[in-house]
Amino acid sequence: MKNIYLLSSLILTLISTSCKNQNIEIINGTIYIKLIELGSLYKASDEKINTLKNEIDKFDLSEGNESEKYYYNYYKLMFKENLVDKPCFLIKNEDGKIKKVFCSLANYAKIEPFLLDLDKSSEQINLSLKVKKINESIYFANEIISVKKAEGKTEWSN
């Protein structure tokens, strides 16, 4: 009887652990730079963040145009997932898909020095990240596995 209880506990633990990790994956790729990109409110004042939150809370979706609805949905997700004040960057993965990755300040501090002195015409930043998938194009980096500067051109767009 004792063995059955132990076995049942072990199975339940394994199932609950695997369910918690369903959205965790590894992304490998290079930093991608987009000149105009909807990001976060990283480094914005609390007053500006609260003003935006109030506007989002008051917004009537039925009266908005497509652009307004897009911004509403984006920032609603940012507030829901607690990402609104987190730093973010773009990464082009091995499949050529561009993903937006948010991270903690501690993790961003590991990447930022590489960004500050990047020569886009002859260098690129290669990353390996352990991420939680928020949606198809937005992720949160739980861990920076590696960050390296390498020869190559950094891809970018307007």
JOURJO-V672201 format. One record per residue. N is the residue number from 1. PSI is psi in radians with two decimals (NA if undefined). OMEGA is omega as a letter, one per 30 degrees, with the letter a starting at -180 (none if undefined). Layout:
N & PSI & OMEGA
N & PSI & OMEGA
//
This chain:
1 & -0.72 & l
2 & -0.69 & l
3 & -0.66 & l
4 & -0.72 & l
5 & -0.78 & l
6 & -0.77 & l
7 & -0.75 & l
8 & -0.75 & l
9 & -0.75 & l
10 & -0.76 & a
11 & -0.78 & l
12 & -0.68 & l
13 & -0.79 & l
14 & -0.72 & l
15 & -0.80 & a
16 & -0.62 & l
17 & -0.75 & l
18 & -0.57 & l
19 & -0.67 & l
20 & -0.52 & a
21 & 0.18 & a
22 & -0.61 & a
23 & 0.13 & a
24 & 2.29 & l
25 & 2.95 & l
26 & 2.29 & l
27 & 2.28 & l
28 & 2.41 & l
29 & -2.89 & a
30 & 2.65 & l
31 & 2.35 & l
32 & 2.34 & a
33 & 2.23 & l
34 & 2.16 & a
35 & -0.73 & l
36 & 1.93 & a
37 & 2.37 & l
38 & 2.03 & a
39 & -2.28 & l
40 & -3.11 & l
41 & 0.58 & l
42 & 2.26 & a
43 & 0.11 & l
44 & 2.70 & l
45 & 2.73 & l
46 & -0.62 & l
47 & -0.78 & l
48 & -0.67 & l
49 & -0.78 & l
50 & -0.65 & l
51 & -0.80 & l
52 & -0.75 & l
53 & -0.74 & l
54 & -0.72 & l
55 & -0.72 & l
56 & -0.78 & a
57 & -0.56 & a
58 & -0.27 & a
59 & 2.36 & l
60 & 1.86 & a
61 & -0.56 & a
62 & -0.37 & a
63 & -0.10 & a
64 & 2.65 & l
65 & 3.11 & a
66 & -0.74 & a
67 & -0.80 & l
68 & -0.69 & l
69 & -0.66 & l
70 & -0.87 & l
71 & -0.72 & l
72 & -0.90 & a
73 & -0.69 & l
74 & -0.93 & a
75 & -0.51 & l
76 & -0.76 & l
77 & -0.72 & a
78 & -0.74 & l
79 & -0.75 & a
80 & -0.75 & a
81 & 0.06 & l
82 & 0.72 & a
83 & -0.14 & a
84 & -0.58 & a
85 & 0.24 & l
86 & 2.54 & l
87 & 2.68 & l
88 & 2.84 & l
89 & 2.91 & l
90 & 2.52 & l
91 & 2.36 & l
92 & 2.03 & a
93 & -3.12 & a
94 & -0.38 & l
95 & 0.00 & a
96 & 0.10 & l
97 & 2.45 & a
98 & 2.22 & a
99 & 2.51 & l
100 & 2.23 & a
101 & 2.17 & l
102 & 2.72 & l
103 & 2.98 & l
104 & 2.87 & l
105 & -0.66 & l
106 & -0.73 & l
107 & -0.65 & l
108 & -0.56 & l
109 & -0.41 & l
110 & -0.43 & a
111 & -0.66 & a
112 & -0.76 & l
113 & -0.57 & l
114 & -0.59 & a
115 & -0.64 & a
116 & -0.64 & a
117 & 0.51 & a
118 & 2.21 & l
119 & 1.71 & a
120 & -0.41 & a
121 & -0.29 & a
122 & 0.01 & a
123 & 2.73 & l
124 & 2.79 & l
125 & 2.08 & l
126 & 2.33 & a
127 & 2.59 & l
128 & 2.16 & a
129 & 2.51 & l
130 & 2.05 & a
131 & 2.75 & l
132 & 2.24 & l
133 & 2.16 & l
134 & -0.86 & l
135 & -2.89 & a
136 & -0.48 & a
137 & -0.01 & a
138 & 2.30 & a
139 & 2.81 & l
140 & 2.17 & a
141 & 1.93 & l
142 & -0.50 & a
143 & 2.39 & l
144 & 1.87 & a
145 & -0.80 & l
146 & 2.63 & l
147 & 2.18 & a
148 & 2.49 & l
149 & 2.40 & a
150 & 2.89 & l
151 & 2.54 & a
152 & 2.91 & a
153 & 2.33 & l
154 & 2.20 & l
155 & 2.55 & l
156 & 2.89 & l
157 & 2.96 & l
158 & NA & none
//
